[in-house]
Amino acid sequence: MISLNEFHSGFENVKHNTPSDLVLLYILPNGAWLVGPSYLIYVFGRDILLGLAIASGDTKSAPAKAASTLRSKAE
């Protein structure tokens, strides 16, 4: 959202920075806010689907197959 604001304002707030400063102090920290939560959404969503597959007794879906693999390794 901040990047869109900068784009539409003609980069008024960041155009005085050198490209290396811009990448180090602006792009990388803002990119971390996209990568970190995206990874957590993936992991937690996978865990939820796995739990639902176990609870429902499903044996044909991909999460259910993963659950059976985990159960066989635990035994």
PDB file of N, CA, C, O and CB in Angstrom:
ATOM      1  N   MET A   1       0.819  -1.174   0.000  1.00  0.00           N
ATOM      2  CA  MET A   1       0.000   0.000   0.000  1.00  0.00           C
ATOM      3  C   MET A   1       0.880   1.262   0.000  1.00  0.00           C
ATOM      4  O   MET A   1       0.598   2.238  -0.695  1.00  0.00           O
ATOM      5  CB  MET A   1      -0.941  -0.015   1.204  1.00  0.00           C
ATOM      6  N   ILE A   2       1.929   1.209   0.784  1.00  0.00           N
ATOM      7  CA  ILE A   2       2.833   2.353   0.827  1.00  0.00           C
ATOM      8  C   ILE A   2       3.500   2.536  -0.539  1.00  0.00           C
ATOM      9  O   ILE A   2       3.710   3.661  -0.992  1.00  0.00           O
ATOM     10  CB  ILE A   2       3.901   2.167   1.938  1.00  0.00           C
ATOM     11  N   SER A   3       3.826   1.424  -1.183  1.00  0.00           N
ATOM     12  CA  SER A   3       4.475   1.496  -2.493  1.00  0.00           C
ATOM     13  C   SER A   3       3.554   2.129  -3.524  1.00  0.00           C
ATOM     14  O   SER A   3       4.004   2.913  -4.360  1.00  0.00           O
ATOM     15  CB  SER A   3       4.903   0.103  -2.957  1.00  0.00           C
ATOM     16  N   LEU A   4       2.274   1.796  -3.473  1.00  0.00           N
ATOM     17  CA  LEU A   4       1.320   2.414  -4.398  1.00  0.00           C
ATOM     18  C   LEU A   4       1.193   3.909  -4.135  1.00  0.00           C
ATOM     19  O   LEU A   4       1.088   4.702  -5.070  1.00  0.00           O
ATOM     20  CB  LEU A   4      -0.054   1.742  -4.279  1.00  0.00           C
ATOM     21  N   ASN A   5       1.203   4.287  -2.873  1.00  0.00           N
ATOM     22  CA  ASN A   5       1.146   5.713  -2.533  1.00  0.00           C
ATOM     23  C   ASN A   5       2.372   6.440  -3.078  1.00  0.00           C
ATOM     24  O   ASN A   5       2.258   7.537  -3.624  1.00  0.00           O
ATOM     25  CB  ASN A   5       1.048   5.906  -1.002  1.00  0.00           C
ATOM     26  N   GLU A   6       3.538   5.829  -2.931  1.00  0.00           N
ATOM     27  CA  GLU A   6       4.763   6.429  -3.465  1.00  0.00           C
ATOM     28  C   GLU A   6       4.706   6.529  -4.990  1.00  0.00           C
ATOM     29  O   GLU A   6       5.111   7.543  -5.559  1.00  0.00           O
ATOM     30  CB  GLU A   6       5.992   5.610  -3.035  1.00  0.00           C
ATOM     31  N   PHE A   7       4.218   5.507  -5.640  1.00  0.00           N
ATOM     32  CA  PHE A   7       4.127   5.514  -7.095  1.00  0.00           C
ATOM     33  C   PHE A   7       3.243   6.658  -7.586  1.00  0.00           C
ATOM     34  O   PHE A   7       3.605   7.376  -8.517  1.00  0.00           O
ATOM     35  CB  PHE A   7       3.587   4.176  -7.599  1.00  0.00           C
ATOM     36  N   HIS A   8       2.098   6.819  -6.962  1.00  0.00           N
ATOM     37  CA  HIS A   8       1.158   7.846  -7.411  1.00  0.00           C
ATOM     38  C   HIS A   8       1.578   9.259  -7.011  1.00  0.00           C
ATOM     39  O   HIS A   8       1.091  10.232  -7.586  1.00  0.00           O
ATOM     40  CB  HIS A   8      -0.213   7.557  -6.856  1.00  0.00           C
ATOM     41  N   SER A   9       2.471   9.381  -6.037  1.00  0.00           N
ATOM     42  CA  SER A   9       2.960  10.712  -5.667  1.00  0.00           C
ATOM     43  C   SER A   9       4.241  11.063  -6.399  1.00  0.00           C
ATOM     44  O   SER A   9       4.850  12.097  -6.124  1.00  0.00           O
ATOM     45  CB  SER A   9       3.188  10.793  -4.166  1.00  0.00           C
ATOM     46  N   GLY A  10       4.658  10.212  -7.331  1.00  0.00           N
ATOM     47  CA  GLY A  10       5.896  10.473  -8.070  1.00  0.00           C
ATOM     48  C   GLY A  10       7.135  10.210  -7.234  1.00  0.00           C
ATOM     49  O   GLY A  10       8.185  10.804  -7.478  1.00  0.00           O
ATOM     50  N   PHE A  11       7.026   9.332  -6.260  1.00  0.00           N
ATOM     51  CA  PHE A  11       8.128   8.951  -5.370  1.00  0.00           C
ATOM     52  C   PHE A  11       8.701  10.165  -4.628  1.00  0.00           C
ATOM     53  O   PHE A  11       9.913  10.267  -4.440  1.00  0.00           O
ATOM     54  CB  PHE A  11       9.239   8.257  -6.173  1.00  0.00           C
ATOM     55  N   GLU A  12       7.831  11.072  -4.213  1.00  0.00           N
ATOM     56  CA  GLU A  12       8.252  12.299  -3.534  1.00  0.00           C
ATOM     57  C   GLU A  12       8.999  12.027  -2.227  1.00  0.00           C
ATOM     58  O   GLU A  12       9.911  12.774  -1.872  1.00  0.00           O
ATOM     59  CB  GLU A  12       7.043  13.167  -3.254  1.00  0.00           C
ATOM     60  N   ASN A  13       8.629  10.984  -1.521  1.00  0.00           N
ATOM     61  CA  ASN A  13       9.227  10.729  -0.207  1.00  0.00           C
ATOM     62  C   ASN A  13      10.508   9.909  -0.261  1.00  0.00           C
ATOM     63  O   ASN A  13      11.249   9.880   0.721  1.00  0.00           O
ATOM     64  CB  ASN A  13       8.238  10.029   0.664  1.00  0.00           C
ATOM     65  N   VAL A  14      10.791   9.242  -1.373  1.00  0.00           N
ATOM     66  CA  VAL A  14      11.962   8.367  -1.418  1.00  0.00           C
ATOM     67  C   VAL A  14      12.919   8.664  -2.563  1.00  0.00           C
ATOM     68  O   VAL A  14      13.977   8.040  -2.635  1.00  0.00           O
ATOM     69  CB  VAL A  14      11.519   6.954  -1.515  1.00  0.00           C
ATOM     70  N   LYS A  15      12.598   9.577  -3.448  1.00  0.00           N
ATOM     71  CA  LYS A  15      13.459   9.764  -4.615  1.00  0.00           C
ATOM     72  C   LYS A  15      14.803  10.407  -4.283  1.00  0.00           C
ATOM     73  O   LYS A  15      15.707  10.394  -5.119  1.00  0.00           O
ATOM     74  CB  LYS A  15      12.747  10.603  -5.634  1.00  0.00           C
ATOM     75  N   HIS A  16      14.953  10.961  -3.103  1.00  0.00           N
ATOM     76  CA  HIS A  16      16.236  11.540  -2.711  1.00  0.00           C
ATOM     77  C   HIS A  16      17.250  10.482  -2.276  1.00  0.00           C
ATOM     78  O   HIS A  16      18.430  10.796  -2.120  1.00  0.00           O
ATOM     79  CB  HIS A  16      16.029  12.534  -1.592  1.00  0.00           C
ATOM     80  N   ASN A  17      16.815   9.243  -2.079  1.00  0.00           N
ATOM     81  CA  ASN A  17      17.700   8.162  -1.643  1.00  0.00           C
ATOM     82  C   ASN A  17      18.467   7.570  -2.819  1.00  0.00           C
ATOM     83  O   ASN A  17      18.007   7.602  -3.961  1.00  0.00           O
ATOM     84  CB  ASN A  17      16.896   7.067  -0.938  1.00  0.00           C
ATOM     85  N   THR A  18      19.650   7.026  -2.516  1.00  0.00           N
ATOM     86  CA  THR A  18      20.396   6.296  -3.530  1.00  0.00           C
ATOM     87  C   THR A  18      19.719   4.941  -3.731  1.00  0.00           C
ATOM     88  O   THR A  18      18.999   4.478  -2.847  1.00  0.00           O
ATOM     89  CB  THR A  18      21.900   6.125  -3.120  1.00  0.00           C
ATOM     90  N   PRO A  19      19.938   4.302  -4.880  1.00  0.00           N
ATOM     91  CA  PRO A  19      19.311   2.987  -5.093  1.00  0.00           C
ATOM     92  C   PRO A  19      19.673   1.953  -4.027  1.00  0.00           C
ATOM     93  O   PRO A  19      18.822   1.158  -3.627  1.00  0.00           O
ATOM     94  CB  PRO A  19      19.703   2.454  -6.447  1.00  0.00           C
ATOM     95  N   SER A  20      20.918   1.954  -3.565  1.00  0.00           N
ATOM     96  CA  SER A  20      21.307   0.980  -2.533  1.00  0.00           C
ATOM     97  C   SER A  20      20.594   1.269  -1.211  1.00  0.00           C
ATOM     98  O   SER A  20      20.157   0.337  -0.535  1.00  0.00           O
ATOM     99  CB  SER A  20      22.837   0.999  -2.322  1.00  0.00           C
ATOM    100  N   ASP A  21      20.471   2.535  -0.835  1.00  0.00           N
ATOM    101  CA  ASP A  21      19.723   2.879   0.378  1.00  0.00           C
ATOM    102  C   ASP A  21      18.249   2.517   0.231  1.00  0.00           C
ATOM    103  O   ASP A  21      17.617   2.043   1.175  1.00  0.00           O
ATOM    104  CB  ASP A  21      19.870   4.375   0.694  1.00  0.00           C
ATOM    105  N   LEU A  22      17.721   2.744  -0.946  1.00  0.00           N
ATOM    106  CA  LEU A  22      16.310   2.443  -1.188  1.00  0.00           C
ATOM    107  C   LEU A  22      16.038   0.943  -1.022  1.00  0.00           C
ATOM    108  O   LEU A  22      15.042   0.552  -0.415  1.00  0.00           O
ATOM    109  CB  LEU A  22      15.895   2.908  -2.600  1.00  0.00           C
ATOM    110  N   VAL A  23      16.920   0.118  -1.561  1.00  0.00           N
ATOM    111  CA  VAL A  23      16.741  -1.332  -1.443  1.00  0.00           C
ATOM    112  C   VAL A  23      16.937  -1.764   0.010  1.00  0.00           C
ATOM    113  O   VAL A  23      16.120  -2.513   0.546  1.00  0.00           O
ATOM    114  CB  VAL A  23      17.730  -2.087  -2.371  1.00  0.00           C
ATOM    115  N   LEU A  24      17.990  -1.310   0.638  1.00  0.00           N
ATOM    116  CA  LEU A  24      18.330  -1.742   1.991  1.00  0.00           C
ATOM    117  C   LEU A  24      17.340  -1.247   3.035  1.00  0.00           C
ATOM    118  O   LEU A  24      16.990  -1.994   3.950  1.00  0.00           O
ATOM    119  CB  LEU A  24      19.713  -1.267   2.347  1.00  0.00           C
ATOM    120  N   LEU A  25      16.886  -0.021   2.922  1.00  0.00           N
ATOM    121  CA  LEU A  25      16.072   0.569   3.978  1.00  0.00           C
ATOM    122  C   LEU A  25      14.582   0.633   3.671  1.00  0.00           C
ATOM    123  O   LEU A  25      13.789   0.937   4.562  1.00  0.00           O
ATOM    124  CB  LEU A  25      16.560   1.933   4.263  1.00  0.00           C
ATOM    125  N   TYR A  26      14.182   0.354   2.438  1.00  0.00           N
ATOM    126  CA  TYR A  26      12.780   0.509   2.077  1.00  0.00           C
ATOM    127  C   TYR A  26      12.183  -0.763   1.487  1.00  0.00           C
ATOM    128  O   TYR A  26      11.137  -1.225   1.942  1.00  0.00           O
ATOM    129  CB  TYR A  26      12.627   1.641   1.097  1.00  0.00           C
ATOM    130  N   ILE A  27      12.834  -1.329   0.485  1.00  0.00           N
ATOM    131  CA  ILE A  27      12.258  -2.474  -0.227  1.00  0.00           C
ATOM    132  C   ILE A  27      12.385  -3.765   0.595  1.00  0.00           C
ATOM    133  O   ILE A  27      11.401  -4.492   0.732  1.00  0.00           O
ATOM    134  CB  ILE A  27      12.946  -2.651  -1.595  1.00  0.00           C
ATOM    135  N   LEU A  28      13.559  -4.066   1.138  1.00  0.00           N
ATOM    136  CA  LEU A  28      13.729  -5.300   1.919  1.00  0.00           C
ATOM    137  C   LEU A  28      12.854  -5.348   3.171  1.00  0.00           C
ATOM    138  O   LEU A  28      12.199  -6.364   3.401  1.00  0.00           O
ATOM    139  CB  LEU A  28      15.177  -5.452   2.319  1.00  0.00           C
ATOM    140  N   PRO A  29      12.814  -4.297   3.989  1.00  0.00           N
ATOM    141  CA  PRO A  29      11.936  -4.375   5.165  1.00  0.00           C
ATOM    142  C   PRO A  29      10.455  -4.504   4.797  1.00  0.00           C
ATOM    143  O   PRO A  29       9.719  -5.226   5.470  1.00  0.00           O
ATOM    144  CB  PRO A  29      12.131  -3.146   6.032  1.00  0.00           C
ATOM    145  N   ASN A  30      10.014  -3.827   3.754  1.00  0.00           N
ATOM    146  CA  ASN A  30       8.618  -3.946   3.348  1.00  0.00           C
ATOM    147  C   ASN A  30       8.336  -5.312   2.723  1.00  0.00           C
ATOM    148  O   ASN A  30       7.229  -5.833   2.855  1.00  0.00           O
ATOM    149  CB  ASN A  30       8.258  -2.834   2.364  1.00  0.00           C
ATOM    150  N   GLY A  31       9.314  -5.890   2.050  1.00  0.00           N
ATOM    151  CA  GLY A  31       9.141  -7.208   1.471  1.00  0.00           C
ATOM    152  C   GLY A  31       9.020  -8.290   2.532  1.00  0.00           C
ATOM    153  O   GLY A  31       8.330  -9.288   2.325  1.00  0.00           O
ATOM    154  N   ALA A  32       9.684  -8.099   3.664  1.00  0.00           N
ATOM    155  CA  ALA A  32       9.589  -9.073   4.754  1.00  0.00           C
ATOM    156  C   ALA A  32       8.165  -9.161   5.279  1.00  0.00           C
ATOM    157  O   ALA A  32       7.738 -10.223   5.732  1.00  0.00           O
ATOM    158  CB  ALA A  32      10.546  -8.704   5.893  1.00  0.00           C
ATOM    159  N   TRP A  33       7.425  -8.059   5.223  1.00  0.00           N
ATOM    160  CA  TRP A  33       6.030  -8.065   5.675  1.00  0.00           C
ATOM    161  C   TRP A  33       5.130  -8.827   4.715  1.00  0.00           C
ATOM    162  O   TRP A  33       3.993  -9.145   5.063  1.00  0.00           O
ATOM    163  CB  TRP A  33       5.520  -6.639   5.835  1.00  0.00           C
ATOM    164  N   LEU A  34       5.607  -9.120   3.537  1.00  0.00           N
ATOM    165  CA  LEU A  34       4.839  -9.938   2.590  1.00  0.00           C
ATOM    166  C   LEU A  34       5.238 -11.408   2.670  1.00  0.00           C
ATOM    167  O   LEU A  34       4.377 -12.288   2.627  1.00  0.00           O
ATOM    168  CB  LEU A  34       5.037  -9.423   1.162  1.00  0.00           C
ATOM    169  N   VAL A  35       6.515 -11.676   2.783  1.00  0.00           N
ATOM    170  CA  VAL A  35       7.010 -13.049   2.771  1.00  0.00           C
ATOM    171  C   VAL A  35       6.660 -13.778   4.069  1.00  0.00           C
ATOM    172  O   VAL A  35       6.165 -14.904   4.020  1.00  0.00           O
ATOM    173  CB  VAL A  35       8.524 -13.063   2.552  1.00  0.00           C
ATOM    174  N   GLY A  36       6.901 -13.174   5.205  1.00  0.00           N
ATOM    175  CA  GLY A  36       6.656 -13.819   6.492  1.00  0.00           C
ATOM    176  C   GLY A  36       5.204 -14.239   6.695  1.00  0.00           C
ATOM    177  O   GLY A  36       4.945 -15.416   6.945  1.00  0.00           O
ATOM    178  N   PRO A  37       4.252 -13.319   6.598  1.00  0.00           N
ATOM    179  CA  PRO A  37       2.856 -13.715   6.772  1.00  0.00           C
ATOM    180  C   PRO A  37       2.366 -14.700   5.710  1.00  0.00           C
ATOM    181  O   PRO A  37       1.529 -15.553   6.006  1.00  0.00           O
ATOM    182  CB  PRO A  37       1.984 -12.493   6.755  1.00  0.00           C
ATOM    183  N   SER A  38       2.869 -14.599   4.487  1.00  0.00           N
ATOM    184  CA  SER A  38       2.468 -15.557   3.447  1.00  0.00           C
ATOM    185  C   SER A  38       2.901 -16.970   3.818  1.00  0.00           C
ATOM    186  O   SER A  38       2.148 -17.925   3.629  1.00  0.00           O
ATOM    187  CB  SER A  38       3.068 -15.160   2.083  1.00  0.00           C
ATOM    188  N   TYR A  39       4.098 -17.100   4.339  1.00  0.00           N
ATOM    189  CA  TYR A  39       4.587 -18.412   4.766  1.00  0.00           C
ATOM    190  C   TYR A  39       3.739 -18.950   5.924  1.00  0.00           C
ATOM    191  O   TYR A  39       3.386 -20.129   5.940  1.00  0.00           O
ATOM    192  CB  TYR A  39       6.074 -18.324   5.185  1.00  0.00           C
ATOM    193  N   LEU A  40       3.417 -18.092   6.882  1.00  0.00           N
ATOM    194  CA  LEU A  40       2.611 -18.530   8.019  1.00  0.00           C
ATOM    195  C   LEU A  40       1.208 -18.946   7.589  1.00  0.00           C
ATOM    196  O   LEU A  40       0.663 -19.911   8.124  1.00  0.00           O
ATOM    197  CB  LEU A  40       2.526 -17.423   9.062  1.00  0.00           C
ATOM    198  N   ILE A  41       0.620 -18.240   6.639  1.00  0.00           N
ATOM    199  CA  ILE A  41      -0.695 -18.624   6.119  1.00  0.00           C
ATOM    200  C   ILE A  41      -0.618 -20.006   5.495  1.00  0.00           C
ATOM    201  O   ILE A  41      -1.513 -20.826   5.697  1.00  0.00           O
ATOM    202  CB  ILE A  41      -1.205 -17.593   5.085  1.00  0.00           C
ATOM    203  N   TYR A  42       0.431 -20.272   4.746  1.00  0.00           N
ATOM    204  CA  TYR A  42       0.607 -21.581   4.115  1.00  0.00           C
ATOM    205  C   TYR A  42       0.736 -22.687   5.163  1.00  0.00           C
ATOM    206  O   TYR A  42       0.056 -23.709   5.071  1.00  0.00           O
ATOM    207  CB  TYR A  42       1.843 -21.573   3.204  1.00  0.00           C
ATOM    208  N   VAL A  43       1.597 -22.491   6.152  1.00  0.00           N
ATOM    209  CA  VAL A  43       1.849 -23.522   7.159  1.00  0.00           C
ATOM    210  C   VAL A  43       0.611 -23.771   8.011  1.00  0.00           C
ATOM    211  O   VAL A  43       0.228 -24.923   8.220  1.00  0.00           O
ATOM    212  CB  VAL A  43       3.027 -23.120   8.051  1.00  0.00           C
ATOM    213  N   PHE A  44      -0.019 -22.712   8.506  1.00  0.00           N
ATOM    214  CA  PHE A  44      -1.190 -22.894   9.356  1.00  0.00           C
ATOM    215  C   PHE A  44      -2.365 -23.471   8.567  1.00  0.00           C
ATOM    216  O   PHE A  44      -3.126 -24.275   9.103  1.00  0.00           O
ATOM    217  CB  PHE A  44      -1.590 -21.565   9.996  1.00  0.00           C
ATOM    218  N   GLY A  45      -2.522 -23.078   7.319  1.00  0.00           N
ATOM    219  CA  GLY A  45      -3.581 -23.638   6.486  1.00  0.00           C
ATOM    220  C   GLY A  45      -3.374 -25.120   6.256  1.00  0.00           C
ATOM    221  O   GLY A  45      -4.327 -25.898   6.295  1.00  0.00           O
ATOM    222  N   ARG A  46      -2.126 -25.516   6.014  1.00  0.00           N
ATOM    223  CA  ARG A  46      -1.810 -26.937   5.836  1.00  0.00           C
ATOM    224  C   ARG A  46      -2.123 -27.719   7.110  1.00  0.00           C
ATOM    225  O   ARG A  46      -2.675 -28.817   7.044  1.00  0.00           O
ATOM    226  CB  ARG A  46      -0.326 -27.118   5.450  1.00  0.00           C
ATOM    227  N   ASP A  47      -1.773 -27.158   8.264  1.00  0.00           N
ATOM    228  CA  ASP A  47      -2.053 -27.829   9.532  1.00  0.00           C
ATOM    229  C   ASP A  47      -3.550 -27.953   9.788  1.00  0.00           C
ATOM    230  O   ASP A  47      -4.005 -28.980  10.292  1.00  0.00           O
ATOM    231  CB  ASP A  47      -1.395 -27.079  10.679  1.00  0.00           C
ATOM    232  N   ILE A  48      -4.310 -26.939   9.453  1.00  0.00           N
ATOM    233  CA  ILE A  48      -5.758 -26.987   9.629  1.00  0.00           C
ATOM    234  C   ILE A  48      -6.367 -28.058   8.734  1.00  0.00           C
ATOM    235  O   ILE A  48      -7.205 -28.840   9.183  1.00  0.00           O
ATOM    236  CB  ILE A  48      -6.386 -25.618   9.327  1.00  0.00           C
ATOM    237  N   LEU A  49      -5.952 -28.098   7.476  1.00  0.00           N
ATOM    238  CA  LEU A  49      -6.476 -29.117   6.567  1.00  0.00           C
ATOM    239  C   LEU A  49      -6.095 -30.525   7.025  1.00  0.00           C
ATOM    240  O   LEU A  49      -6.890 -31.457   6.905  1.00  0.00           O
ATOM    241  CB  LEU A  49      -5.963 -28.873   5.147  1.00  0.00           C
ATOM    242  N   LEU A  50      -4.905 -30.673   7.538  1.00  0.00           N
ATOM    243  CA  LEU A  50      -4.473 -31.968   8.046  1.00  0.00           C
ATOM    244  C   LEU A  50      -5.327 -32.384   9.241  1.00  0.00           C
ATOM    245  O   LEU A  50      -5.750 -33.537   9.327  1.00  0.00           O
ATOM    246  CB  LEU A  50      -2.987 -31.926   8.437  1.00  0.00           C
ATOM    247  N   GLY A  51      -5.580 -31.468  10.153  1.00  0.00           N
ATOM    248  CA  GLY A  51      -6.412 -31.765  11.307  1.00  0.00           C
ATOM    249  C   GLY A  51      -7.836 -32.104  10.924  1.00  0.00           C
ATOM    250  O   GLY A  51      -8.438 -33.006  11.506  1.00  0.00           O
ATOM    251  N   LEU A  52      -8.385 -31.387   9.944  1.00  0.00           N
ATOM    252  CA  LEU A  52      -9.743 -31.682   9.482  1.00  0.00           C
ATOM    253  C   LEU A  52      -9.823 -33.052   8.813  1.00  0.00           C
ATOM    254  O   LEU A  52     -10.803 -33.778   8.980  1.00  0.00           O
ATOM    255  CB  LEU A  52     -10.219 -30.601   8.511  1.00  0.00           C
ATOM    256  N   ALA A  53      -8.792 -33.396   8.062  1.00  0.00           N
ATOM    257  CA  ALA A  53      -8.775 -34.714   7.411  1.00  0.00           C
ATOM    258  C   ALA A  53      -8.715 -35.833   8.451  1.00  0.00           C
ATOM    259  O   ALA A  53      -9.382 -36.857   8.304  1.00  0.00           O
ATOM    260  CB  ALA A  53      -7.576 -34.824   6.443  1.00  0.00           C
ATOM    261  N   ILE A  54      -7.925 -35.640   9.487  1.00  0.00           N
ATOM    262  CA  ILE A  54      -7.835 -36.646  10.543  1.00  0.00           C
ATOM    263  C   ILE A  54      -9.166 -36.767  11.277  1.00  0.00           C
ATOM    264  O   ILE A  54      -9.636 -37.873  11.544  1.00  0.00           O
ATOM    265  CB  ILE A  54      -6.708 -36.296  11.532  1.00  0.00           C
ATOM    266  N   ALA A  55      -9.771 -35.624  11.601  1.00  0.00           N
ATOM    267  CA  ALA A  55     -11.014 -35.637  12.371  1.00  0.00           C
ATOM    268  C   ALA A  55     -12.181 -36.219  11.586  1.00  0.00           C
ATOM    269  O   ALA A  55     -13.072 -36.836  12.169  1.00  0.00           O
ATOM    270  CB  ALA A  55     -11.356 -34.236  12.820  1.00  0.00           C
ATOM    271  N   SER A  56     -12.187 -36.032  10.275  1.00  0.00           N
ATOM    272  CA  SER A  56     -13.316 -36.514   9.480  1.00  0.00           C
ATOM    273  C   SER A  56     -13.168 -37.981   9.075  1.00  0.00           C
ATOM    274  O   SER A  56     -14.128 -38.590   8.604  1.00  0.00           O
ATOM    275  CB  SER A  56     -13.473 -35.660   8.241  1.00  0.00           C
ATOM    276  N   GLY A  57     -12.000 -38.540   9.250  1.00  0.00           N
ATOM    277  CA  GLY A  57     -11.779 -39.923   8.849  1.00  0.00           C
ATOM    278  C   GLY A  57     -11.597 -40.083   7.349  1.00  0.00           C
ATOM    279  O   GLY A  57     -11.685 -41.195   6.829  1.00  0.00           O
ATOM    280  N   ASP A  58     -11.346 -38.994   6.654  1.00  0.00           N
ATOM    281  CA  ASP A  58     -11.129 -39.027   5.206  1.00  0.00           C
ATOM    282  C   ASP A  58      -9.851 -39.799   4.896  1.00  0.00           C
ATOM    283  O   ASP A  58      -8.853 -39.668   5.604  1.00  0.00           O
ATOM    284  CB  ASP A  58     -11.051 -37.589   4.624  1.00  0.00           C
ATOM    285  N   THR A  59      -9.886 -40.601   3.840  1.00  0.00           N
ATOM    286  CA  THR A  59      -8.696 -41.373   3.473  1.00  0.00           C
ATOM    287  C   THR A  59      -8.225 -41.109   2.049  1.00  0.00           C
ATOM    288  O   THR A  59      -7.200 -41.649   1.633  1.00  0.00           O
ATOM    289  CB  THR A  59      -8.971 -42.841   3.638  1.00  0.00           C
ATOM    290  N   LYS A  60      -8.957 -40.283   1.290  1.00  0.00           N
ATOM    291  CA  LYS A  60      -8.626 -40.123  -0.124  1.00  0.00           C
ATOM    292  C   LYS A  60      -7.976 -38.783  -0.476  1.00  0.00           C
ATOM    293  O   LYS A  60      -7.290 -38.693  -1.495  1.00  0.00           O
ATOM    294  CB  LYS A  60      -9.861 -40.288  -0.935  1.00  0.00           C
ATOM    295  N   SER A  61      -8.168 -37.752   0.328  1.00  0.00           N
ATOM    296  CA  SER A  61      -7.619 -36.447  -0.017  1.00  0.00           C
ATOM    297  C   SER A  61      -6.116 -36.388   0.271  1.00  0.00           C
ATOM    298  O   SER A  61      -5.579 -37.236   0.984  1.00  0.00           O
ATOM    299  CB  SER A  61      -8.350 -35.343   0.755  1.00  0.00           C
ATOM    300  N   ALA A  62      -5.451 -35.387  -0.287  1.00  0.00           N
ATOM    301  CA  ALA A  62      -4.010 -35.228  -0.081  1.00  0.00           C
ATOM    302  C   ALA A  62      -3.666 -35.011   1.394  1.00  0.00           C
ATOM    303  O   ALA A  62      -2.712 -35.619   1.878  1.00  0.00           O
ATOM    304  CB  ALA A  62      -3.489 -34.058  -0.910  1.00  0.00           C
ATOM    305  N   PRO A  63      -4.411 -34.160   2.136  1.00  0.00           N
ATOM    306  CA  PRO A  63      -4.085 -34.025   3.560  1.00  0.00           C
ATOM    307  C   PRO A  63      -4.266 -35.335   4.330  1.00  0.00           C
ATOM    308  O   PRO A  63      -3.517 -35.609   5.267  1.00  0.00           O
ATOM    309  CB  PRO A  63      -4.951 -32.944   4.187  1.00  0.00           C
ATOM    310  N   ALA A  64      -5.258 -36.146   3.938  1.00  0.00           N
ATOM    311  CA  ALA A  64      -5.474 -37.415   4.622  1.00  0.00           C
ATOM    312  C   ALA A  64      -4.317 -38.375   4.357  1.00  0.00           C
ATOM    313  O   ALA A  64      -3.903 -39.106   5.256  1.00  0.00           O
ATOM    314  CB  ALA A  64      -6.801 -38.044   4.177  1.00  0.00           C
ATOM    315  N   LYS A  65      -3.798 -38.379   3.147  1.00  0.00           N
ATOM    316  CA  LYS A  65      -2.655 -39.226   2.830  1.00  0.00           C
ATOM    317  C   LYS A  65      -1.431 -38.791   3.623  1.00  0.00           C
ATOM    318  O   LYS A  65      -0.649 -39.624   4.080  1.00  0.00           O
ATOM    319  CB  LYS A  65      -2.357 -39.188   1.328  1.00  0.00           C
ATOM    320  N   ALA A  66      -1.269 -37.462   3.785  1.00  0.00           N
ATOM    321  CA  ALA A  66      -0.164 -36.949   4.592  1.00  0.00           C
ATOM    322  C   ALA A  66      -0.336 -37.359   6.046  1.00  0.00           C
ATOM    323  O   ALA A  66       0.640 -37.689   6.720  1.00  0.00           O
ATOM    324  CB  ALA A  66      -0.070 -35.418   4.476  1.00  0.00           C
ATOM    325  N   ALA A  67      -1.572 -37.338   6.534  1.00  0.00           N
ATOM    326  CA  ALA A  67      -1.838 -37.737   7.914  1.00  0.00           C
ATOM    327  C   ALA A  67      -1.518 -39.213   8.123  1.00  0.00           C
ATOM    328  O   ALA A  67      -0.946 -39.583   9.148  1.00  0.00           O
ATOM    329  CB  ALA A  67      -3.301 -37.454   8.283  1.00  0.00           C
ATOM    330  N   SER A  68      -1.880 -40.053   7.166  1.00  0.00           N
ATOM    331  CA  SER A  68      -1.591 -41.479   7.324  1.00  0.00           C
ATOM    332  C   SER A  68      -0.089 -41.735   7.279  1.00  0.00           C
ATOM    333  O   SER A  68       0.409 -42.629   7.963  1.00  0.00           O
ATOM    334  CB  SER A  68      -2.298 -42.296   6.233  1.00  0.00           C
ATOM    335  N   THR A  69       0.631 -40.957   6.480  1.00  0.00           N
ATOM    336  CA  THR A  69       2.096 -41.082   6.441  1.00  0.00           C
ATOM    337  C   THR A  69       2.700 -40.710   7.789  1.00  0.00           C
ATOM    338  O   THR A  69       3.611 -41.378   8.280  1.00  0.00           O
ATOM    339  CB  THR A  69       2.691 -40.189   5.328  1.00  0.00           C
ATOM    340  N   LEU A  70       2.174 -39.620   8.388  1.00  0.00           N
ATOM    341  CA  LEU A  70       2.679 -39.205   9.692  1.00  0.00           C
ATOM    342  C   LEU A  70       2.355 -40.241  10.760  1.00  0.00           C
ATOM    343  O   LEU A  70       3.176 -40.500  11.640  1.00  0.00           O
ATOM    344  CB  LEU A  70       2.097 -37.849  10.082  1.00  0.00           C
ATOM    345  N   ARG A  71       1.168 -40.834  10.693  1.00  0.00           N
ATOM    346  CA  ARG A  71       0.785 -41.833  11.679  1.00  0.00           C
ATOM    347  C   ARG A  71       1.657 -43.091  11.558  1.00  0.00           C
ATOM    348  O   ARG A  71       2.041 -43.683  12.566  1.00  0.00           O
ATOM    349  CB  ARG A  71      -0.697 -42.194  11.517  1.00  0.00           C
ATOM    350  N   SER A  72       1.962 -43.491  10.326  1.00  0.00           N
ATOM    351  CA  SER A  72       2.785 -44.698  10.150  1.00  0.00           C
ATOM    352  C   SER A  72       4.210 -44.469  10.619  1.00  0.00           C
ATOM    353  O   SER A  72       4.851 -45.398  11.108  1.00  0.00           O
ATOM    354  CB  SER A  72       2.789 -45.136   8.686  1.00  0.00           C
ATOM    355  N   LYS A  73       4.723 -43.242  10.480  1.00  0.00           N
ATOM    356  CA  LYS A  73       6.075 -42.944  10.968  1.00  0.00           C
ATOM    357  C   LYS A  73       6.121 -42.918  12.486  1.00  0.00           C
ATOM    358  O   LYS A  73       7.142 -43.258  13.083  1.00  0.00           O
ATOM    359  CB  LYS A  73       6.562 -41.607  10.413  1.00  0.00           C
ATOM    360  N   ALA A  74       5.009 -42.512  13.120  1.00  0.00           N
ATOM    361  CA  ALA A  74       4.972 -42.417  14.589  1.00  0.00           C
ATOM    362  C   ALA A  74       4.897 -43.804  15.228  1.00  0.00           C
ATOM    363  O   ALA A  74       5.286 -43.975  16.383  1.00  0.00           O
ATOM    364  CB  ALA A  74       3.769 -41.562  15.044  1.00  0.00           C
ATOM    365  N   GLU A  75       4.404 -44.785  14.492  1.00  0.00           N
ATOM    366  CA  GLU A  75       4.233 -46.129  15.074  1.00  0.00           C
ATOM    367  C   GLU A  75       5.467 -46.950  15.022  1.00  0.00           C
ATOM    368  O   GLU A  75       5.466 -48.095  15.474  1.00  0.00           O
ATOM    369  CB  GLU A  75       3.150 -46.862  14.386  1.00  0.00           C
TER     370      GLU A  75
END
